[in-house]
Amino acid sequence: MPHKGAVVFRYHPSNRYSFLALLASLEARKGGDDTPILWLDTSRNAEVLSALHRWLEDYDKLLVAYSFMTPQWAETAREVKTLSGLRDRNRCLLAAGGPHPSASPRSVLEAGFDVVCRGDGEPVFPELIQRWAEGMPLKPIPGLYLRTSQGPLYTGPPRRAPLDMVPALPLARGKYGPIEITRGCPYRCRYCQTPRLKGRTVRHRSLEAIFRAVEAMIKADRRDIRFISPNAFAYGSPDGLQPNLSALQALLSGLRERLSSAGRVFFGTFPSEVRPEWVRPDTLALLVRYADNRQLVMGAQSGDPEMLRRMERGHTTDDVRRACALMKTFGIRPIIDFILGLPGESREQMARSMDFMEELAEEGARIHAHAFIPLPGSPWAVRKPEPIPDDIRSRLERLISRGKLFGQWKAQAHLAQCQSL
């Protein structure tokens, strides 16, 4: 006989960190949460329809949770369309969250989802699960778009969560991963969703909460510690514009003390990065003293001064050169992000970016190349990407052949061009 409802997380490598935050939000509920969690991973499970049919034999109903970014949207929409073939579709609630649904909720509902969560998921998810499990209306929960027979229903502005509202990781379920230490970004980059979806006010997780998670990871013999932050050097900064060196030192020294020599701290590497103007002798000295990585991920995004101004990056090419040269003196290799095919970007501007990439690569940097994709919720959401000319592609390929460049720029360029048709 079927048991009560279960939550199905539609796993994808790009959303694993989002689901850790949602699981942590369930643990923060008074009395915890014993909702069964099922993981739908098509690399391990059968295809989606058969997996859901099988689980519907064991549970009264399923809440199928998707979290995705814009590059996964087309594939996700196709998959959701196939779910109309579910024999028991009325027993499945399809819920979506993450950057793309938050920024384009109506189109996500139109594709077949029942619920879209905008913004931070932690204040919403536990209440959504509880009301769904008890058969109660979802309308009282702020921050949702609901599909109704009368059309989309918006339940009101979402709530922003203090990071300490929930544990840093779902430790009770034995799930580990990078620890999010900062959310929000005060900068205005026109291609980016983050300040619009997560806010321009930075929010930091407390040292106590971070160290609690790290100590639990050490106890579980997880000794490689990584972090999620839009600008790792901004930890503890009250405005995200000026460093708080005392907070940064307290974080890094506290990590080192807890891990001693038996663990490793990776700071300012994926899934974090740093900004060029934050690369300074004092921030690098802290990194070298306490952390184990000897490379840093840093956004340059363009080698053309006019394009940097138009995208409102807030730094210059000279800031990038200076940061890379300074890293070199500290024995740190720069991993530099660039975007090609930006709106209105001329062939000459792309060539200047290529010149800059080649210059930095000759000095020891590794280039991470991207192609511009219009992201819903960003100021350039409706701007078309520029095609990357063949001669620019050839120069990118030459850097790849020398081991100086990597990235998904080809797939991104193809996706962006398909979206613009």
Beta strands, then each sheet from edge to edge (+ up, - down):
strand 1: 6-10
strand 2: 37-40
strand 3: 62-67
strand 4: 92-97
strand 5: 115-117
strand 6: 144-148
strand 7: 151-154
strand 8: 179-180
strand 9: 182-183
strand 10: 203-204
strand 11: 224-225
strand 12: 227-228
strand 13: 264-265
strand 14: 295-301
strand 15: 333-340
strand 16: 366-371
strand 17: 405-406
sheet 1: 2+ 1+ 3+ 4+ 5+ 6- 7+
sheet 2: 8+ 12+
sheet 3: 9+ 10-
sheet 4: 11+ 13+
sheet 5: 14+ 15+ 16+ 17+
end
